[in-house]
Amino acid sequence: MTTIQFLAQQLLAHNVKHLFCVPGDYSLKILDGFAKEGIRIINTCDEQGAGFAADAYGRLNGLGAVCITYCVGGLKVTNPVAEAFAEKSPVVVISGAPGLRERQKDPLLHHKVKDFDTQLNVFKALTVFATILENPRDIGAQILQAIELALQYKRPVYLEIPRDIVTAEIEIPKNGFSTGFLQSNPKALDEALKEAKAMIESSSQPLILADVEIQRFGLQKELEMLTTQTGIPVCATLLGKSVIAETHPHYIGVYEGATGSEEVCAYFDQSDCLILLGVFMTDITLGSTKSALDMSKCIYATSEKLTIRYHSFEEVRFEDFVKGLLALNIRKSLPKQLPHPPSPLLSRIDENANISVNSFFGLVNSFLSPKTVVIADVGESLFGAIDLVIHESTEFISPAYYASVGFSIPASIGAELARPHLIPFVICGDGAFQMTGIELSTACRYNLRPIVFLLNNGGYSTERIFLDGPFNNLLNWNYSKITELLGCGRSCSVKTNRELKEAIEKAMSDRDSFWLIEVMLSPTDHSLALQRMAQRIMP
């Protein structure tokens, strides 16, 4: 078997049926080899778009892959790969490179920077595994190691393939690669669960805070069973939003330090037993709270550590601990009064009035269903989406921690290919659109059909509320004309709530292409969540 045949076989074995890319001369043989092995090649307009698409694909599919050429492509994809690392999204980064024979005597080949290891050294800082495939005796084992590490840590890995190695015959490993302890230490797991049970049962107001690792490790059903069986309410972080169906009666909303609702923050602060499952301790999640997080009342479990109060436990797998909690037969009385996620009342929306940020999210919320997936970009698009009610688990994705603007439209490409039965509702600002909106061309080429809501408020609204100035303004494009440029798709511009409602109805019924709905907003209008953030953290 050749290098590319074996790599393609391993990707297909993990349900990676699509490869996102921008072609270059060093990667052409790689792309040709993948196509011959049955992996569909998805050409994007830019490497950053390919990276964001692979990231979203990995979040929903369990593993994604992106292929770029040497340095000019590889260094452009570093930002989405950094986001995948920061937010734990498993992506295999595959880079073409000059052949080993071409590297003799250190020639000045095109695309080269400094030396031939420059790009490798960059990706060593952004991945959990990075290597150049050079020796046919080792390549098979290196490929297995890369994929296993991506799946274990839910983070990106990097494989650089010199072009004279792509079709080289390699040795097929007889055994798989072991990434470390694959089972929990039974004694450590048992002791951790006993201590957790005692702590939960002695508490008066326990609360589960669930974050994105629940989704990454496929534990959504276990989380739902845990809150249902125990009677312990659950809230999510913004990064982990939709980790549980938000229609569940025990779900109380998003806990988000400065931007979450006061009711959820108060319940969180009053809890005497916080069960933190897969939580990223970020400034967005926990920052700007009225009280510092007291670890003496916390059970903190992630894929990388487990602590109960101030006790640390080694060799306990995150999945085993979460599933172990289910077997403890814990029963708590659900409080009679729980905070509940606010449901926008359509009756309060004047259909003849101009669209506000809050009326926009209220109307969009009324169209969400188990058949939709919301993809929110950074800024008002994300903060306003906090109060959307997501009907099924893992049907909301965003870069809520790394917060790279321009994620949403290329991410919708990966999301629709990973989950073709879902309708992507893409919410992005005009700033984000000007960065990556041209990826709608990719949607056209591959007959993808996202519904894109472009919030046009003339610039960077999220920055304006903190410090306004001409640096926050943008040139106003004729956004709805993009369909004329691309020669496909449908678009419209709406100003009133009635126009928005009618546009969404048309987009939901006419599914033969993508839709771009330009939503005209006042530059000074802000969501309730962004207003809460400004009030709490501004000096």
C-alpha positions in Angstrom: 0.0 0.0 0.0 1.2 3.5 -0.7 1.4 6.4 1.8 -1.7 8.1 0.4 -3.7 4.8 0.1 -3.1 4.0 3.8 -3.9 7.5 5.0 -7.1 7.6 3.0 -8.0 4.1 4.4 -7.6 5.3 7.9 -9.6 8.5 7.4 -12.4 6.6 5.8 -12.4 4.1 8.7 -13.2 7.1 10.9 -16.0 8.4 8.7 -14.0 11.2 7.1 -15.6 11.3 3.7 -14.7 14.9 2.8 -11.3 16.7 2.6 -11.3 20.5 2.6 -8.5 22.1 0.7 -6.9 24.8 -1.5 -4.7 23.0 -4.1 -1.0 23.8 -4.6 1.7 22.2 -6.6 3.2 20.4 -3.6 -0.2 18.9 -2.6 -1.6 17.9 -6.0 -0.5 14.3 -5.8 -2.1 14.1 -2.4 -5.4 15.4 -3.6 -5.4 13.1 -6.6 -4.6 10.1 -4.4 -7.4 10.9 -2.0 -9.9 11.4 -4.8 -9.0 8.0 -6.3 -9.5 6.4 -2.9 -13.1 7.7 -2.7 -12.7 10.8 -0.4 -14.6 13.8 -1.8 -12.4 16.8 -2.3 -14.0 20.1 -1.3 -12.1 23.1 -2.7 -12.7 26.3 -0.7 -11.8 29.9 -1.8 -9.1 30.3 0.9 -7.1 28.1 3.3 -8.7 29.8 6.3 -12.1 28.8 5.0 -10.9 25.2 4.5 -9.6 25.2 8.1 -12.9 26.5 9.6 -14.9 24.0 7.5 -12.7 21.1 8.7 -13.1 22.3 12.3 -16.9 22.3 12.1 -16.8 19.0 10.3 -14.7 17.5 13.1 -17.0 18.9 15.8 -20.1 17.2 14.3 -18.5 14.2 12.7 -15.9 13.2 15.3 -12.9 13.9 13.0 -12.1 16.3 10.2 -9.3 16.8 7.7 -7.8 19.7 5.8 -5.1 19.6 3.1 -2.9 22.5 2.0 0.3 23.2 0.2 3.7 24.0 1.7 4.1 27.2 3.8 1.9 29.6 1.7 -1.0 27.4 2.4 0.1 25.9 5.7 0.8 29.2 7.4 -2.5 30.6 6.2 -4.4 27.7 7.9 -2.7 28.2 11.3 -5.4 30.4 12.7 -8.3 27.8 12.3 -5.9 25.1 13.5 -5.1 27.2 16.6 -8.9 27.5 17.1 -9.3 23.7 16.8 -6.6 23.2 19.4 -8.0 25.8 21.8 -11.6 24.5 21.5 -10.7 20.8 21.3 -11.8 19.9 17.7 -10.1 16.9 16.2 -8.7 17.8 12.8 -6.0 16.1 10.7 -3.9 18.7 9.0 -2.2 17.3 5.9 0.4 19.4 4.1 2.2 18.8 0.8 5.9 19.6 0.8 9.0 19.6 -1.3 10.3 16.1 -2.0 13.1 14.7 0.0 15.4 14.5 -3.0 14.6 18.2 -3.8 15.9 19.2 -0.4 19.4 18.1 -0.9 22.0 20.9 -0.5 19.3 23.2 0.9 18.1 24.8 -2.3 16.0 27.9 -2.4 12.7 26.2 -3.5 9.6 28.3 -3.9 7.4 28.8 -0.8 10.3 28.0 1.5 10.7 30.0 4.7 14.0 30.0 6.6 14.6 26.2 6.4 12.6 23.1 5.6 11.5 22.6 9.2 10.0 26.0 9.6 6.4 24.9 9.0 6.8 21.8 11.0 8.0 23.8 14.0 5.0 26.1 13.8 2.6 23.3 13.8 4.3 21.6 16.7 3.0 24.5 18.8 -0.6 24.2 17.5 -1.2 20.4 17.5 -0.8 17.4 19.8 1.3 15.6 17.2 3.4 16.9 14.3 5.8 15.0 12.0 7.2 14.8 8.5 6.5 11.4 6.8 9.9 10.4 5.6 10.7 6.7 6.3 8.4 4.1 4.6 9.1 1.7 7.5 7.6 4.2 10.0 4.9 6.1 8.0 2.1 3.6 8.7 2.7 3.7 12.5 3.0 7.5 12.4 -0.4 7.8 10.6 -2.0 5.6 13.2 -0.4 7.5 16.0 -1.6 10.8 14.7 -5.2 9.8 14.3 -5.3 8.0 17.7 -3.9 11.1 19.4 -6.4 13.4 17.6 -9.2 11.2 18.8 -7.9 10.8 22.4 -7.2 14.5 23.0 -9.8 15.9 20.5 -7.2 18.2 19.1 -5.5 18.7 15.7 -2.5 16.7 14.5 -0.2 17.6 11.6 1.2 15.3 8.9 3.7 16.8 6.3 4.1 14.6 3.2 7.0 15.3 0.8 5.7 14.9 -2.7 8.1 12.0 -3.6 6.7 10.1 -0.5 3.0 10.3 -1.5 3.0 7.2 -3.7 5.9 5.4 -2.0 5.1 1.9 -0.8 5.1 1.6 3.0 5.1 -1.1 5.6 1.6 -1.8 7.0 1.7 -1.9 10.9 0.7 -5.2 12.3 -0.7 -3.6 15.5 -2.5 -0.4 16.3 -0.9 2.5 18.2 -1.5 2.8 22.0 -1.8 6.4 23.1 -1.6 5.7 26.8 -4.0 4.3 29.5 -7.1 3.1 27.7 -8.9 2.0 30.8 -9.3 3.7 34.2 -7.5 2.5 37.2 -10.4 0.6 38.9 -9.4 1.6 42.5 -8.9 5.3 41.5 -12.2 5.4 39.7 -14.1 3.7 42.6 -12.6 6.0 45.2 -13.4 9.1 43.1 -17.0 8.0 42.6 -17.5 7.3 46.3 -16.2 10.7 47.2 -18.3 12.4 44.5 -21.4 10.6 45.8 -20.9 11.6 49.4 -20.3 15.2 48.3 -23.4 15.3 46.1 -25.7 13.6 48.6 -24.7 15.9 51.4 -25.4 19.0 49.3 -28.6 21.1 49.4 -28.4 22.7 46.0 -26.2 20.8 43.5 -25.8 22.0 40.0 -24.2 20.5 36.8 -22.3 22.9 34.6 -21.6 21.1 31.3 -19.2 22.2 28.7 -18.0 21.2 25.2 -16.1 18.1 26.2 -19.4 16.3 26.8 -20.1 16.8 23.1 -16.5 16.0 22.0 -16.5 12.7 23.8 -20.1 11.8 22.7 -21.6 11.9 26.2 -24.7 13.9 25.5 -27.1 11.0 26.2 -25.3 10.3 29.5 -25.6 13.9 30.5 -29.3 13.8 29.8 -29.7 10.6 31.8 -27.7 12.0 34.7 -29.9 15.1 35.2 -33.1 13.0 34.6 -32.2 10.3 37.1 -30.6 12.4 39.8 -32.9 15.4 39.7 -29.9 17.7 39.6 -30.4 20.7 37.3 -28.0 21.5 34.5 -26.7 24.6 32.8 -24.2 24.9 29.9 -21.4 27.3 29.0 -21.7 29.3 25.8 -19.0 27.1 24.2 -21.0 24.1 25.3 -24.4 25.5 24.3 -26.7 22.7 23.1 -24.6 20.0 24.9 -28.1 19.1 26.1 -31.4 19.7 24.4 -32.5 23.1 25.8 -36.1 22.0 26.0 -35.2 19.6 28.8 -37.2 20.5 32.0 -34.0 20.4 34.1 -32.1 22.7 31.9 -31.8 26.2 33.4 -29.9 28.1 30.7 -26.4 29.3 29.8 -24.0 30.2 32.5 -21.7 32.8 31.1 -20.0 35.0 33.7 -20.7 38.5 32.5 -23.2 37.9 29.8 -25.5 35.2 31.3 -28.8 35.9 32.9 -28.8 37.1 36.5 -31.1 34.2 37.6 -28.6 31.6 36.3 -25.6 33.4 37.8 -27.4 33.6 41.2 -28.3 29.9 41.2 -24.7 29.1 40.2 -23.3 31.2 43.0 -25.6 29.8 45.6 -24.9 26.1 44.7 -23.0 24.2 47.4 -21.9 21.5 45.0 -20.9 22.4 41.5 -20.4 19.4 39.2 -18.2 20.7 36.4 -18.2 18.3 33.5 -15.7 19.0 30.7 -15.6 22.7 31.5 -13.0 25.0 30.1 -12.0 27.5 32.9 -11.9 30.5 30.6 -12.4 34.2 31.3 -15.5 34.1 29.1 -17.0 31.1 31.1 -16.1 32.1 34.6 -14.8 35.7 34.3 -16.5 38.7 35.9 -18.6 36.7 38.3 -19.5 38.3 41.6 -17.7 35.6 43.5 -14.5 33.6 42.8 -15.0 30.0 42.0 -14.6 28.1 45.3 -13.0 24.7 44.4 -13.9 23.3 47.8 -17.5 22.9 46.5 -16.5 21.6 43.1 -16.3 18.2 41.4 -14.2 19.1 38.4 -13.9 16.4 35.7 -12.3 16.8 32.2 -10.4 14.6 29.8 -7.1 15.9 31.4 -7.8 16.1 35.1 -10.2 15.0 37.8 -10.4 16.8 41.2 -13.0 16.6 43.9 -12.6 19.5 46.3 -8.8 19.6 46.6 -8.2 15.9 45.9 -6.7 14.9 42.6 -7.2 11.5 41.0 -4.9 10.0 38.4 -5.7 7.5 35.7 -9.5 8.1 35.6 -10.9 8.5 32.1 -13.4 11.3 31.7 -15.9 9.0 30.0 -15.7 6.4 32.8 -16.3 9.0 35.5 -19.3 10.5 33.8 -20.8 7.0 33.1 -19.9 6.0 36.7 -22.0 8.8 38.1 -25.0 7.3 36.5 -24.5 4.0 38.4 -24.5 5.7 41.8 -28.3 5.9 42.2 -28.1 9.4 43.4 -31.6 11.0 44.0 -32.0 14.7 44.8 -35.2 16.6 45.1 -35.6 19.0 42.1 -36.2 22.5 43.4 -39.7 23.8 43.0 -38.5 27.0 41.4 -35.8 26.8 38.8 -34.5 29.5 36.4 -35.6 28.7 32.9 -34.2 29.9 29.6 -36.2 32.9 28.5 -38.5 32.2 25.6 -39.0 35.3 23.4 -42.7 36.1 23.1 -43.6 36.7 19.5 -46.7 38.5 20.6 -44.5 41.3 21.9 -42.9 41.8 18.5 -44.4 44.5 16.4 -44.3 43.2 12.8 -44.5 46.6 11.3 -41.6 48.0 13.4 -37.9 48.0 12.3 -35.9 45.0 13.2 -34.0 45.2 16.5 -31.3 42.8 17.7 -33.7 41.3 20.2 -36.6 41.0 17.8 -34.3 39.4 15.3 -33.3 36.6 17.7 -36.9 36.3 18.8 -38.1 35.6 15.3 -35.2 33.3 14.4 -36.0 31.4 17.6 -39.5 30.7 16.4 -38.2 28.8 13.4 -35.7 26.6 15.2 -36.5 22.9 15.3 -34.7 19.5 15.6 -34.0 19.9 11.9 -31.8 23.0 12.3 -28.3 23.6 13.4 -27.3 27.2 14.4 -23.8 28.3 13.5 -23.0 31.7 15.2 -20.0 33.9 14.4 -18.2 36.0 17.0 -19.8 39.2 18.4 -23.4 40.2 18.5 -24.2 37.1 16.5 -22.9 35.0 19.4 -24.1 37.0 22.4 -27.6 37.4 21.0 -27.8 33.7 20.4 -27.4 32.9 24.1 -31.1 32.9 24.5 -32.0 30.8 21.4 -33.6 27.6 22.4 -31.8 24.6 20.7 -34.1 21.6 20.4 -31.5 18.8 20.1 -28.1 18.3 21.6 -25.1 19.4 19.5 -27.1 21.7 17.2 -25.3 24.9 18.0 -21.7 25.5 17.2 -19.5 28.6 17.6 -15.9 29.7 18.4 -17.0 31.0 21.8 -13.6 30.7 23.4 -11.0 31.3 20.8 -13.4 33.8 19.1 -12.0 34.0 15.6 -14.2 36.3 13.5 -15.2 34.8 10.2 -15.9 31.3 11.4 -19.5 30.9 10.6 -19.9 30.7 6.8 -17.0 28.3 6.1 -18.1 26.3 9.1 -21.5 25.9 7.6 -19.9 24.1 4.7 -18.3 21.5 7.0 -21.5 21.3 9.1 -23.8 20.6 6.2 -21.5 18.0 4.8 -21.2 16.3 8.2 -24.9 16.5 8.9 -26.7 16.8 5.6 -30.2 16.3 7.2 -29.9 19.6 9.1 -30.6 23.1 7.8 -27.7 25.4 8.8 -28.9 28.7 10.3 -25.8 30.9 10.0 -25.7 34.1 12.0 -22.8 36.5 11.1 -22.1 40.2 11.3 -21.0 42.3 8.4 -17.5 42.3 9.7 -17.3 38.5 9.7 -18.9 38.4 6.2 -16.3 40.7 4.8 -13.6 38.3 6.0 -14.9 34.9 4.7 -18.4 35.5 3.2 -17.0 34.6 -0.3 -17.1 31.0 0.8 -20.7 31.1 -0.3 -19.1 30.4 -3.7 -18.0 27.0 -2.2 -21.6 26.4 -1.1 -22.8 27.1 -4.7 -20.2 24.8 -6.2 -21.2 21.8 -4.0 -24.9 22.6 -3.9 -25.0 23.4 -0.2 -27.9 25.4 1.1 -27.3 27.3 4.4 -29.6 30.1 5.4 -27.3 33.0 6.2 -28.5 35.9 8.3 -26.1 38.8 7.8 -26.5 41.4 10.6 -25.7 44.7 8.9 -25.0 47.4 11.5 -22.3 49.1 9.6 -19.3 47.8 11.5 -18.0 46.0 14.6 -21.0 46.4 17.0 -19.4 44.4 19.8 -16.4 46.8 19.9 -18.6 49.9 19.7 -20.3 49.2 23.1 -16.9 49.3 24.8 -15.1 52.0 22.9 -16.5 53.6 19.8 -14.5 55.3 17.0 -14.0 55.3 13.3 -11.9 52.2 13.5 -15.1 50.2 14.1 -16.7 51.3 10.9 -16.9 49.3 7.6 -17.6 50.1 4.0 -21.2 49.2 3.4 -21.3 46.6 0.6 -24.3 45.7 -1.5 -24.4 42.4 0.3 -27.6 41.1 -1.3 -26.0 41.4 -4.7 -23.6 38.6 -4.0 -26.0 36.2 -5.8 -25.5 38.2 -9.0 -21.7 37.9 -8.6 -21.9 34.1 -7.9 -24.7 33.4 -10.4 -26.5 31.3 -7.8 -28.3 31.5 -4.5 -31.2 33.7 -3.3 -30.9 36.9 -1.4 -32.9 39.8 0.0 -32.6 42.7 2.4 -35.1 43.2 5.2 -35.8 46.2 7.5 -39.0 45.3 9.3 -40.0 42.3 11.5 -42.7 41.4 9.0 -40.2 41.3 6.1 -37.8 39.2 8.2 -40.5 36.7 9.0 -41.6 36.4 5.4 -38.0 36.0 4.2 -37.4 33.1 6.7 -40.6 31.4 5.6 -39.4 31.6 2.0 -36.0 30.3 2.8 -37.4 27.4 4.7 -39.7 26.4 1.9 -37.4 27.1 -1.0 -34.4 24.8 -0.4 -32.8 24.6 -3.9 -29.9 26.9 -3.0 -28.4 29.0 -0.2 -30.2 32.1 1.1 -28.6 35.3 2.2 -30.9 37.5 4.3 -29.4 40.9 5.0 -30.8 42.2 8.2 -30.6 46.0 8.5 -29.9 47.0 12.1 -29.1 50.3 13.9 -25.4 50.7 14.7 -26.3 51.5 18.3 -28.7 48.6 19.0 -27.3 45.8 21.1 -28.6 42.4 22.5 -29.5 42.1 26.1 -26.5 39.8 26.7 -24.0 42.3 25.3 -25.6 45.0 27.4 -25.2 42.8 30.5 -21.6 42.3 29.6 -20.9 46.0 29.2 -22.6 46.8 32.5 -20.7 44.2 34.4 -17.1 44.5 33.1 -16.8 48.1 32.0 -14.9 50.3 34.5 
